[in-house]
Amino acid sequence: MDIISSALHDAFSPFALSFVLAAIGLNVHFGYTGLLNFGQAAFCAVGAYAMGVSVASFDLPLIVGIFFGLVASALLALVLGVPTLRLRADYLAIATIAAAEIARLVFSTSFKEYFNARDGVSGFTRGFRDINPLPDFNGQFLTFSRNDWWVMTVGWVLVALTCIFLWLLMRSPWGRVLRSIREDEEAVRSLGKNVYSYKMQALVLGGVIGAFGGFIGGLGLASVQPDSFNTDFTFIAFTMLILGGAARILGPVVGAVLFWGVLSGVGSTLARLSSGDNPIIPPDLMGSDQVSNVRFMLAGLALMLLMIYRPQGIFGDRKEIALDAR
């Protein structure tokens, strides 16, 4: 039961929620429009830092900090999209992965009076916690604290509203144009549509959704640290998207929950099998300090098998990932 409890905890935790929203944003980019954004971590980081610094350093209301975070993520999308979206898809991929690493290094080494280097930004959650209407559990309830439950409540409501919004949006003429761009960009251009403008709008929208992931992650951890937004962040979000199915509204949500749940369950199982006086797994084969690395190795193997035998993911369609990189 401890293994199941641990898996459910990690699958629905505030930390997992940040990846859910990041993966939903990637779904707008990759799944619906065919944009190769390998720097979603940058959008999450910029949004989270803008919110945290606004509240912690300038004593602004949290809602103002969130507004600044959304504006910052939209501006980042414009900066990245203006020079690259008229070119082939791989140029955007290179620009976004570089931007994510640049952002992480800037937050780690520059403006230390605001970003606090690797210690990160903290002290911005008081206003959010003050409006928590949930009762005091006098400790924990189902392994989550009162503040965790508040972040999860807001986060999952936000996920639900975002999914409903995207479901309506992708059924609209605007959403159908995005799907058409993914399938055949030249055909859409021949019909008089401004492909560049639609791509830019999709890039901004997905980046803003990613910023919400940064907000939830920061509020859940009560801090924003640069190492939380390394390159692994984006590729884990991509893994979740592919697992659930690209261009499906619930694909990234289900993919993220399954990924963290299974990863946690496998880690807890391996930890039990490799610990104790008489471990089932010999120490020469795997020590208890190697469990974390082994579980990611197994996750990578599972992802490879998934791409071989079911590349469309759980809910997806093969055509949704058959992109012609232009």
Secondary structure by P-SEA (a helix, b strand, c coil): caaaaaaaaaaccaaaaaaaaaaaaaaaaccccccccccaaaaaaaaaaaaaaacccccccaaaaaaaaaaaaaaaaaaaccccccccaaaaaaaaaaaaaaaaaaaaccccccccccccccccaaaaaaaccccccccccccccaaaaaaaaaaaaaaaaaaaaaaaaaacaaaaaaaaaaccaaaaaaaccaaaaaaaaaaaaaaaaaaaaaaaaaaaacccccccccaaaaaaaaaaaaaacccccaaaaaaaaaaaaaaaaaaaaaaaaacccccccccccccccaaaaaaaaaaaaaaaaaaacccccccccccccccccc
